[in-house]
Amino acid sequence: MVRLRQAEKERQLAQQDNRLFKQEFGDKINSLQLQVEELSRQRSHLELELRRERDRWSHSHQRSQESKKGPKNWLRQDGKLKTQEENAKVKELLRENSVLPHRSPSGTQEEQEQLSGPGHTEVCQLCQEEASRSQRKNICKNCGGTFCEACSVHELPLPSSINPERVCNPCHQRLIQQYSSSPL
């Protein structure tokens, strides 16, 4: 009889522990879902800003191409400077939200090169090595920075893609630490 009571008590404790466990993780899941929704809203906003900046750059680039034919060289240089400043602002916004994916579905490396503007030499943000035609720079899919092969050797799955994406060494280290400290 004592064994039966003990077994019943243990069963009730196990059920209570199970209920608490489910409640705790249910709350955690709800909290994470809210965070994902907020990050999705921020991502959409940033992608919209990026599209606008690309459109502005494209129009500015067209004007500069047209002005090459005419005596308005100063206008072309001014437009190029403004475009570079706008691109720097967009890249800074993307870096500030480095947890977010920075790639629109159509964001190719070619588009990233267009963003940097014509005649722009790519320099690794870590080792400051310049790119050559044979050794191209990689774009970190997490922070959007430009890095050489040695400074961007890692690939990790990001929220923006099913497949692992190339990330720079600092982002890799930060993401691994973030993933390992995450309870889920």
HELIX and SHEET records of a PDB file:
HELIX    1   1 VAL A    2  LYS A   69  1                                  68    
HELIX    2   2 ASN A   73  GLU A   96  1                                  24    
HELIX    3   3 GLN A  109  SER A  116  1                                   8    
HELIX    4   4 ASN A  169  SER A  181  1                                  13    
SHEET    1   A 2 ASN A 138  ILE A 139  0                                        
SHEET    2   A 2 THR A 146  PHE A 147 -1                                        
SHEET    1   B 2 HIS A 154  PRO A 157  0                                        
SHEET    2   B 2 PRO A 164  VAL A 167 -1                                        
END                                                                             
